[in-house]
Amino acid sequence: MGALDLADPDPRPLPDLIETFERAAIAAGKEILAARAAGARVSIKSDSTPVTQADQAAEAVIIAQLQAQFPGVPVVAEEMAEDGKCPSCKEASYFLVDALDGTGDFIAGRNEFTVNVALIRDLKPVAGVVYAPALGRIWSGAGLKAHAADVTADGEIRNRREIRTRALPKTPVALVSLSHREPETQAWLDTLPPHETTHIGSSLKFCLVAEGKADVYPRLVNLHQWDIAAGDAVLRAAGGVTLGLDGKPLEYGVDNSNFDCGRFICWGRHPG
């Protein structure tokens, strides 16, 4: 598998890549659940966000598996960036990893945290996997195909099914963060026609829009690219779109050493 050319625009190798992502994410999920059972040890990073041994152990598992399967392909990951060890990523293709998205939910004892692994190619998230280990659910997207599935306690994937976004209903469902309440996001929601609002954590918001269970997810604060890349890949493969405030699809730039991303709106179907 190490011979796979990640710069090749042919989408046919991507299902094999998704299988690698799924194995890595499920292995990372086992580390996270084991750490939760043992009791999370919390410390604070330089950006004032929390980190636990689960974040670090899960990231190490994913990086090891990606580097074993695809030696030489750059990997960018959240805790690696905190340690100042991220590669420059001048290459057009690289892996983007958030091994535990929703650390706050994890610490609070909630189940809405995820493992996220994505491939960025030519500034776009072209393949990604989101795994919710405490919920036993996994989502994947590559090319124009997206799937959801169940994961057993033994790590076996079952009931895989294709998912698609839905046409905007008369009363759309908007998703907002469970842990973060930004005034800017609420102000944007206030401009929408009559709608329902649901609060949910982590990258699960992308997955619910991808499944056609919700319609829009606005986030008007700056995040990091690893927070959203895998979920964005699933959403785009399911027929959705993530737009910057300029109305253009969000890009994942390789020239930003901090891997920041701008404010964005996710739609199940393009609003245009």
N, C-alpha and C positions, 0 to 999 in steps of 0.2 A: 504493500500500500504506500510505501514511502516514495514510489516512483510517480505517484499522482501529480500531475502538473496543475497546481492550484490557479495558475494564471490562464488556463485553457477555458475559453468561454463555453465549451461544450458542457451542457448540464448533466450528461449521463453519469459521470462519476460521482455526482453529489449524493445519491442515495447511500453509497458506500461510506462516504464521509459522515452522513447522518448516523449511520450505525456506530461509527467510532465515537461520535459525540454522545450518543445515547449510553454507550457502555461507560464512558468516562463520567458522565453526569450521574448515573446510577451508583457507580462506585463512590463518587464524592458524596452523594446523598447518604450512603451508609455511614460515612465518617461523621456527617453532620448529626444524624440521629444518635449515633453512639456518644458524641460529645454532649448532646442534650440530655441523654440519660445519665451521664456522669456529672452534669452540672456545668453550665457555661461559665467560663472565667473571662470577665470583661475587662478590657483596657481601652484607652482613648487614643486615637491616632492624631497626627499633626493637624488634620482638618476638623478636629473636634467630633468626629463620628466614632461610634463604638466598633470594636473588633473582638472576636473571640477565637479560642483555639479551633473552633469548627471552621471558621473562615479560612484559617491557615492550613489546616489538614486537608480540607476539601480542595483548595487551590493546588496544593502539592500533588494530589492524586491526578487531577486533570492535566496539569502541565506535564507530568511524567508520561501519561498515556499519549498525549498529543506529540510530544517530542520523540517518543519511541516509534510512533506510526509515521510521522512526517518530520524527520530530522532536517534541520536547517530552515524550517518555516517559522517565522517569528511568532511568538506568543506574547500578547499583552494581557495582563491580569491585574486586578485591583490591588492586592496586597504586594505584588511585585512592584507596582508603581509606587506604593507607599515607601518601599525600601529603596527606591531609586534604581531599580534593576531592569526597567523596561527597555527593550531594544528601540532603536531609532525608527524602525519600520519604514524605511524608504522604499521597501518593496511594495508592489501594488497589492499583494495579498498577505493577510496575516490573520491569526486567530485572536479573538477578543473574548475574555473570560471574566465573568463575575461568579465566583464559586459559591457565594452565599448572598443573594440579593434579598433584602429585607431583614438585615441583622437585628434591627430594632424589634421586629415582630418575633423573630427567633428568641431574643432575650426575654421578651414579654410573655413567652409561652404560647404564642399564637402559631397557627399552622401555615400562615400565608407567607412562606419564604421559598425561594427557588434557587436552583442551580442553572447557570446560563453559559452556553458555549456557542460561539458564532464564528463564521468565516466572513471576513471583509474582502471584497474584490472590487477594484476600481471605484472606491468610495461608497460601495453599497453592501449591505448585509445580504449575502446570497444564500446562506445556509445557516440554520440555527436550531438549537434544542433548548427548551425550557422544561425543567423537571421540578416538581413540587413533591419532595420525598415524604413529607408528613401527610400529604393528601393522596399519595399513590397515583399521581397523574403526570403524564409527560406529553409535551407538544413538540412537533418538529415541522420544519419548513425548508424547502429547497426548490429553486426554480419556480414552477407554477403549481406545486403540490404541497399541501399542508395536511398534517394528521394530528389527531389526539389519540391517546391510548391510556390504559390502566397499567400500573406496575404493582406486582405482588410484593409481599414482604421479602421474598427471596430474590427480587430483582428481575423477575420475568415480565416481559411486556406482553400484554393481552388486549384483545378487543380494539385493535388498531382500526381507525376509521378516518376517512377523509373529511376535512372541515373546510367551510367556505364562509366568508362574511355574508351579511344579509343586506338587502336593500333598506334604505333608511325608512323606518316605520313612521306612522303619524305622530307617535309619542316616543322619541328616541330615548335610549338609556345612556347616560353619561357616567363614566367611571372616574373617581378621584381617589387620591392616596388615602390609605387608612391612617398612616402615621404623620403625614405632613399636610397641613392646611394652609396653602398660600393664598393671600388676598388677591394676587394677580389672577390665579386660576379661577377663583370664585367670581371675580369680576367678568372674566370671559364667559363663564357659564351663565351669568345673568343676562347675557346678550342673546342666548339661544331661545328659540320658541319653546313652548311648554314641553318639559322633558322630565324623566325620572333620573335620580342621582343615586348611585351605589358606591359605597366606600369599600375598597379592597387593597391589599398590600402587594408590594413587589411587582415583578414583571407579569404577574397573573392578569393584569389589566389588558395587556396586549393579547393574551391568549383568549380571554373572554370575547374581545372584539373579533378575533380571528374565527372563533366558533360561531359567531352570529348570535351571541347572547347579550351583546351590548353594541353600541354604535360609535361612540366617540370617547376619546381619552385625551384631555388637554393637560399639559404640564408646562407652566409658564415660569419655571425656574431652571437655572442651568444645572444639568446633571453631568455625569461622565458617560462616555460612549459605552463602556462595559455594562452600565446599568440597563441599557435598552437594546443593544445590538441583537441579541438572540430573539427577544420578543418581537422586535421589528422585523426580523427575517421571517418568523412564523406568520406575522400579520401580512406582510407583502405577498408571501406564497399563497395565502388564503384569499387574496383579492383585495386587501386593504392598502392603505397608504399612510405614511408618516410625513407630515409636511412641516417645514419651518414656518415662521411667521411671515416669510416672504412668499408663501404659497408654493414653494418648490420642494420636491422630495428631500428629506434630510440627508446630508452627506456625512460620511465618516472619514474625516481628513487624517492623513498620515503625517502631516507636517506640524501637528500640534502636540508638543511633548507632554502636555497635561491631559490629553485625550478628553477635553471638555466637549460637550455638545450643547447646541443652542436650545432655546425653547421650542416646543413643538406641539402639534395637534395630530393625534391618530384618528383616522376615520375608517370605518368598515368599508365604505365605498367613497370614492373621490367626491368631494362636495360639489365639484364642477360638473 
